[in-house]
Amino acid sequence: MEEMCLIIKEVGVQGRDGKIRVTFGRLFDRYVRISDKVVGILLRARKHGYLDFEGEMLWQGVHDNVIITLLE
């Protein structure tokens, strides 16, 4: 989960509120090279309060424009 947060910081964009955001599609393209368990890690990180996104599940292609927000 910590590695996921570091990648979001690296590829994401900081908003006016100071939070870093990235789309699922961009994150998937970057992170899939490291691990094929992207969605599972995202769900676990959300459960632990590291990040937030809408919906219960993310699917490549279908949810590429869903915004993932880093909360820490």
C-alpha positions in Angstrom: 0.0 0.0 0.0 2.9 2.4 0.8 4.4 1.7 -2.6 1.0 2.5 -4.2 0.8 5.8 -2.4 4.3 6.7 -3.6 3.4 6.0 -7.2 0.2 8.1 -6.8 2.4 11.0 -5.5 4.8 10.5 -8.5 2.2 10.4 -11.3 -0.6 12.3 -9.8 -1.5 16.0 -9.9 -1.9 18.2 -6.8 -5.2 20.0 -6.6 -5.9 23.4 -5.0 -6.9 21.6 -1.8 -3.4 20.1 -1.6 -4.5 16.6 -2.3 -2.9 14.5 -5.0 -5.2 12.9 -7.6 -4.7 10.5 -10.5 -7.1 8.7 -12.8 -7.4 4.9 -12.5 -6.3 4.5 -16.1 -3.1 6.4 -15.6 -2.3 4.6 -12.4 -3.1 1.2 -13.9 -0.9 1.8 -16.8 2.0 2.8 -14.5 1.5 0.3 -11.7 0.6 -2.8 -13.8 4.3 -3.0 -14.7 5.1 -3.5 -11.0 2.2 -5.6 -9.9 -0.9 -7.3 -11.5 -2.8 -6.8 -8.2 -3.5 -3.1 -8.6 -7.3 -3.2 -7.8 -6.8 -5.3 -4.7 -4.2 -3.0 -3.4 -6.4 0.0 -4.1 -9.3 -1.5 -2.2 -7.1 -2.4 0.7 -5.6 1.1 0.8 -9.1 2.7 0.7 -10.2 0.5 3.6 -7.2 1.7 5.6 -7.9 5.4 4.8 -4.9 6.0 2.6 -7.0 7.0 -0.5 -10.5 7.4 -1.8 -12.4 6.8 -5.0 -16.0 6.3 -6.1 -17.5 2.9 -6.6 -17.0 -0.5 -5.1 -14.8 -2.0 -7.8 -12.6 -0.7 -10.6 -12.3 -2.4 -14.0 -9.6 -1.5 -16.6 -11.1 0.3 -19.6 -14.5 0.8 -17.9 -13.3 2.9 -15.0 -10.2 4.6 -16.5 -11.5 8.1 -15.7 -12.3 7.4 -12.1 -10.3 9.8 -9.9 -8.3 8.3 -7.0 -7.4 10.8 -4.3 -4.5 10.3 -1.9 -5.7 11.2 1.6 -2.5 11.3 3.6 
